[in-house]
């Protein structure tokens, strides 16, 4: 019988599949962006995933989060994603931590790659700093809210970011900790829309087609970097 990873193996070879199967990726924050990171990684054949998120699925998540259904409302995001992963690839190992990152004490050196999709700026900056100190590869998602153009995402070093208010804030906070560069981030070059600001009344707008693209771009970067280590 044909393996579920047969088409992927044609693309990256048997050694590439083995590399992904033996890799352990930490995804912190599994909302609109993070849930699609997980989807991309598990379908590609990543063997072990650790998912961190304290939140439950709310009705406002239905427009953009891959594990959000009416049938899953109120359930822990990490639990529903773990079930989804098991249904996609029963051979994958999944660890779930339904806590805030700030409430955990993780040895980041245990992971082959770390994906930051946290909403909290302070937790985001803490995770980036700790990953750097552990010499662990990390990629961080900047702002994807209030965006309609999903073609404007870029992956660059934090020092090369522009336009994105969240990237500006993270860059400033990292600089205070002596970190000016050396962190890959995904950000949008799409201009800030003032009409959304006026409409939002403090809330952030979102649509299905934007965070999903960001999440899959992050997953693709992780996969490419892991496979390049194999070469």
Order of alpha helices (4+ residues) and beta strands (2+ residues): alpha-beta-alpha-beta-alpha-beta-beta-alpha-beta-beta-alpha-beta-alpha-alpha
